[in-house]
Amino acid sequence: MTFNQSGRTKEKSRILWYELVDKTIDALKHALTNAPLLHPPDYHRDYFIYLASCDATIFMLLVQEDDSSSKHVIHYLSSSLTKTEIKYAHVEKLALAAVKAVQRFRRYILL
């Protein structure tokens, strides 16, 4: 597929659309509109904290497992990095994410 300067496809180009794409989009729509995205915490179970970072953002998830070992998100956070923090090494960004996660998830962790 080719685009002209306005971002629209050229008239002679074709867009190939597969049945798998339709099924995938429908599954995504269903998951986002029907499934609970966040679960209430069970204060008698352990928590897991997942961390991720990219160039300018860090991500943190607080997760718990249920009886069937399915993981459910309790709380999630993301934070944009400052100009100075963007220069950090990847491991330093993850350490920063860990500090922020513990600070923000403190009310869950200390119970």
Summary of the structure (lengths in Angstrom):
residues: 111
radius of gyration: 20.2
end to end distance: 54.7
largest distance: 62.6
contacts: 238
relative contact order: 0.14
helix: 35%
strand: 24%
